[in-house]
């Protein structure tokens, strides 16, 4: 994932729904709170009943990624960041799907997203 994609996911949003009580993600939340135009909201992943809007990003610890994906899958506008503090890995997910009929469509999609 490129820096531009991560920038677009985080900094072009209005609300960050932080679904974690971990110390590393608390530090991330403190940094994000200092960014103008962003509102960081703490939420329990199990209580995430209202679907996130198109201006929202949900952030979870990597250990809860599967749970978050299962909860968010029915909502068309969700975006998810999974943070693994142990490895320093950030994985971005988005609810986008593309109907393809041949391999060339997959190749074209991959070239367009680079």
C-alpha positions as CSV (number, residue, x, y, z in Angstrom):
1,X,0.0,0.0,0.0
2,X,1.4,3.4,-0.9
3,X,1.6,6.4,1.3
4,X,-0.9,8.2,-0.9
5,X,-3.5,5.5,-0.3
6,X,-3.0,5.6,3.5
7,X,-3.2,9.4,3.4
8,X,-6.4,9.2,1.5
9,X,-7.9,6.6,3.9
10,X,-7.0,8.5,7.0
11,X,-6.8,12.2,6.2
12,X,-9.8,12.5,3.8
13,X,-12.2,11.3,6.5
14,X,-14.1,13.1,9.3
15,X,-14.5,10.4,11.9
16,X,-12.1,7.8,13.2
17,X,-13.8,5.0,15.1
18,X,-11.1,3.5,17.3
19,X,-12.1,0.1,18.4
20,X,-9.3,-0.8,20.8
21,X,-8.0,-0.2,24.3
22,X,-4.4,-1.1,23.5
23,X,-1.6,1.3,24.4
24,X,-0.1,1.5,20.8
25,X,-3.5,2.5,19.4
26,X,-4.1,5.0,22.2
27,X,-0.9,6.7,21.0
28,X,-2.1,6.6,17.4
29,X,-5.5,8.1,18.6
30,X,-3.6,10.9,20.4
31,X,-1.7,11.7,17.3
32,X,-4.8,11.7,15.1
33,X,-6.7,14.0,17.5
34,X,-4.1,16.7,16.7
35,X,-5.0,16.6,13.1
36,X,-7.4,19.4,12.0
37,X,-10.8,18.2,10.9
38,X,-10.6,14.8,12.4
39,X,-12.7,13.5,15.3
40,X,-11.5,10.4,17.0
41,X,-14.3,8.4,18.7
42,X,-13.6,5.4,20.9
43,X,-16.0,2.5,20.4
44,X,-16.2,-1.1,21.4
45,X,-16.2,-3.2,18.3
46,X,-19.0,-5.4,19.6
47,X,-21.2,-2.2,20.0
48,X,-20.6,-1.0,16.5
49,X,-24.2,-1.3,15.5
50,X,-24.7,1.8,13.4
51,X,-22.9,1.4,10.1
52,X,-19.9,3.7,9.5
53,X,-20.5,6.4,7.0
54,X,-18.5,7.2,3.9
55,X,-16.4,9.7,5.9
56,X,-15.6,7.2,8.6
57,X,-12.7,4.8,9.2
58,X,-12.7,2.0,11.7
59,X,-9.3,1.2,13.3
60,X,-8.7,-2.1,15.1
61,X,-5.9,-4.2,16.5
62,X,-4.8,-6.8,14.0
63,X,-6.0,-9.6,16.3
64,X,-9.6,-8.3,15.8
65,X,-9.5,-7.9,12.0
66,X,-11.6,-10.9,11.2
67,X,-14.2,-9.8,13.7
68,X,-14.3,-6.3,12.3
69,X,-14.6,-7.5,8.7
70,X,-17.5,-9.7,9.6
71,X,-19.3,-6.8,11.3
72,X,-18.6,-4.3,8.5
73,X,-19.1,-6.5,5.5
74,X,-22.9,-5.7,5.1
75,X,-22.3,-2.0,4.9
76,X,-21.2,-0.6,1.5
77,X,-19.2,2.4,2.7
78,X,-16.9,1.0,5.4
79,X,-13.2,1.4,5.5
80,X,-11.0,-0.4,8.0
81,X,-7.4,0.0,9.2
82,X,-5.9,-3.0,11.0
83,X,-2.8,-2.1,13.0
84,X,-0.3,-4.7,14.2
85,X,1.9,-2.8,16.7
86,X,4.2,-5.8,17.1
87,X,5.3,-5.8,13.5
88,X,4.5,-2.2,12.6
89,X,2.1,-3.3,9.9
90,X,-0.9,-1.3,8.8
91,X,-3.4,-3.0,6.5
92,X,-6.2,-1.1,4.9
93,X,-9.4,-2.7,3.8
94,X,-12.3,-1.2,1.9
95,X,-15.7,-2.4,0.9
96,X,-15.2,-2.4,-2.8
97,X,-16.0,-5.3,-5.1
98,X,-15.5,-5.7,-8.8
99,X,-17.3,-8.1,-11.0
100,X,-14.9,-9.7,-13.4
101,X,-15.4,-12.2,-16.2
102,X,-11.8,-12.8,-17.3
103,X,-8.2,-12.5,-16.0
104,X,-7.5,-9.4,-18.1
105,X,-10.0,-7.5,-16.0
106,X,-8.1,-8.5,-12.8
107,X,-4.8,-7.4,-14.4
108,X,-6.3,-4.1,-15.5
109,X,-7.7,-3.5,-12.0
110,X,-4.3,-4.2,-10.4
111,X,-2.5,-1.9,-12.8
112,X,-5.0,0.9,-12.2
113,X,-4.6,0.7,-8.4
114,X,-0.8,1.0,-8.3
